[in-house]
Amino acid sequence: MPWKGEKDPYKIWLSEIILQQTRVEQGWAYYEKFVKTFPTIQQLARAKDEKVLKLWEGLGYYNRCRNLLFTARQIVHEFSGVFPSTYDQLVLLKGVGPYTAAAIASFAYNLPYAVVDGNVFRVFARFYGMHTPIDSKEGLVAFNKIAKENLSKTTAGLYNQALMDFGATVCKPMAPLCAACVMQNKCKAFQLNQVNQLPVKLKVITKQKRYLDFFVFSNKGQVLIQKRGAGDIWQDLYQFYLVENEKNIPATAHYFREVLDNQLDLIKGDALVQNVTPVYRQQLTHQLIESRFFLTELKSIPKVFAKALWVKQADLKKYAFPKIINQYLQETGLKKQ
């Protein structure tokens, strides 16, 4: 990305404002247009509102653009065109909150402020096995405390960028590369098979449609099950190994590799997907659940599942499952009544 490794506080600020409430893929082109049209903050401050708003057209949330102009003019008039170089000054700028101020402070001036974005929340939640919702007051306090404790005081900018990149490329929301992860042996979520359950969000009920794929791992008559945690639907009920996706992904060999190889480090021959069901649906109050079940035979129990809960097929009836899983169990005969 063009702003990676950037030290100019103006360009860092510009990229951060554009990326507020905007996906990277969309914001990239707008960032490049702004930098080309207004290479310096002085040129942006002198521009007519109509010209800047026209360049912003399509990004939405136009208050961001108005704040951009206000702050550019403020810096030119009150700071002689020199971008503030302390966190306390930065956080007072219009449209700049604690996150953006920390990003500018660390990336541009290497000041020791932790930058906690969605990628960082996810990495910490999985690494420490934290079930505190990341969008709760308690979560914000807890995760920011961890971020400050882990922050490199001498190379804050490099550390923040590395942590964010790690979350974006390895510890991804969907299909994380756990098998190749250098933190695997210390990651609580990996050790406890909770990678796909973390981080927890309070606002998950706002989703209208969710795609939950359950991998029914079996070995010598035993089946792997997991207990669901707090902060989401079906609290304290049991489930099979869960992979939640943002959309309905075709059940291809590539998808199996992403889950079995990349996430669980199961090489070819260790696991055989024997059956893939049609989609099961369950309508809840606030969301529609769509699930598939992948009956998967394991040649042996791998290291990643050594501490998992394995139960005999005949004992599945002793555990409480959500309605959609019970429907699957009854239709397939896996759950003996």
Secondary structure, DSSP 8 states (H G I E B T S, - for coil): -TTTT---HHHHHHHHHHHTTS-HHHHHHHHHHHHHH--SHHHHHHS-HHHHHHHHTTS--THHHHHHHHHHHHHHHHSTT----SHHHHTTSTT--HHHHHHHHHHHH--S-----HHHHHHHHHHHT--S-TTSHHHHHHHHHHHHHH--SSSHHHHHHHHHHHHHHTS-SSS--GGG-TTGGG-HHHHTT-GGG-S--GGGGG-SEEEEEEEEEEETTEEEEEE--SSSTTTT-EESEEEEESS-----HHHHIIIIIIIT---BTTEEEEEE---EEEE-SS-EEEEEEEEEEESS--GGGTTSEEEEGGGGGGS---HHHHHHHHHHT-S--
